[in-house]
Amino acid sequence: MKIEETLTAKDIREIPELLEKFSAGAGSLKASAIRSKDKVVYLVGRGSSGNATLFAKYIWETYAGTITNFIHPHSIFEAARPLNFKGQAVWAFSQSGKSPDIVACLEKLTGWGARGTAVTNEADLSKNPLARLAGRHILLSGSPELPVAATKSFILQLWAVLWTAQVWSGCFKDSDFTDTVKLARKLVNAPFRQASQGFFKQVKKAQMIGFVGRGPYNAVADDSALKFREMAKAHALGYSAAEFLHGPVGAYTRRDFVFLLNPGGALPEDLLKVRKALDERGTPYRIVTQKRGKYPFNCLLTDIEFKLLALNLAQARGLNPDRPRGLKKVTLTF
């Protein structure tokens, strides 16, 4: 099957249109974009949705003056006593709205007094227990995502996060959103030929692939690695620059490959340290500098580029990126 014929490729090509549609209805976010009186929110999500909550933490704390905390369902389920969540805002991210542990976690938290907001890609509430439970629903799109790996829904989650920051604090310009849509459209309409790039052979044979980012790009690094694992059966891991230097770099050798995600301009100090450490180990790497778009919006462009690279790697390995063996769209972890 040609790359362009995969469901994953079709989803990626749909991204600009869906971003545009979400922007057109962004005014409705005011009713669902809740936070506590002291501007605090709690976030819960798994997989790609969990990576989107990491992006939310960086964006909301940096640009919207909102303290953002992570919920780990295990501690909620095992709590010996009820926790006081009265008046707290909990945002639950789930592509399908069906993840059992996320639904059960939100149910417990609302029982302790929390107010919920569900961020999903499922418009049919009869199939969306998370949105029904939360009572507030941010719908990412009306376009179902069929492949296992989340591509358009993940980027739409990032988009919803950026729009929420805008609703809360007016921290961005309207042109930041419209320009990003234009750049994304150019990107997805170009031929999917990442396999022709010179470094691709090194990536294909690498035993371990690392993605290193900082700030919002840490979330892109994490999700890019996840897509490489899901689509291309690659042993891939994402890190923040600081985390990578605190030990993981010690596992990388000449047989591996690392991507350094640079938001633009000169390489930041911590990524310079990562590059030096890789040079000392002889580990091949590629600095991916996003030359298009405004930070942090250009995170979405870099994310698309890595999704396309994962798609190309899957094809080069003779794999079906839409239906990875042993994986399902909705993961039953609870």
Order of alpha helices (4+ residues) and beta strands (2+ residues): alpha-alpha-beta-alpha-beta-alpha-beta-alpha-beta-alpha-beta-alpha-alpha-alpha-beta-alpha-beta-alpha-beta-alpha-beta-alpha
